[in-house]
Amino acid sequence: LTAEQLHSPHSSVAFTLRRDAGTFSFEGSLTLGIGGGKYEFIPDPTYAAKLGVLGYETIGDDELLGMALRDVSLAFASEVKFSGLKDVKLSDLLRLKDHGVDLNFIRALATIGATNLTADDVVRFRDHGIDGEFVRALKSAGVPVLSADDIIKLHDHGVKPEYVARIQSAGYPDLTVDQIIQLHDHGVD
């Protein structure tokens, strides 16, 4: 839309929005910047086939609309599929997008060797404010491989990776995550 259309007393407008899954065609009117109208979604017939080549399950027109609304590109679908996340499905792509998980976040986890993660784990990391640097710091501190649940527990209790490393170097390398959290919550240093 142009600035002239947005500020005019009344104007008819039409525009399209192209996504990998299909194209939205919009028609309507604007009155002093307030608009209304209708849209049509035209699915891209090759999108579903390309997802199939990537190893995703079959998709129908309703799912295509959801993919287009969230702008799930073929590049996003491909990189997520081959990122190392376990058992990625189409519903995972939508969930990742809905929770603001972008490719940079997934790449950060992959480059530090965060293994055995599911799309649900990555979404939970994002929802709890855990970034790749927190997971990287845990690994750098010599913390043994932890489950996603353990990483989330440590983060939610404010336990820093350096704290875990100090507890381990003080002669307590075999404490459970719950024991480390209990020490931290009671102010033991």
PyMOL commands that set and color helices and strands:
alter all, ss='L'
color gray80, all
select helices_A, chain A and resi 3-7+45-54+61-69+74-81+90-98+103-111+119-127+132-140+148-156+161-169+177-185
alter helices_A, ss='H'
color red, helices_A
select strands_A, chain A and resi 11-19+22-31+34-43
alter strands_A, ss='S'
color yellow, strands_A
deselect
rebuild
show_as cartoon
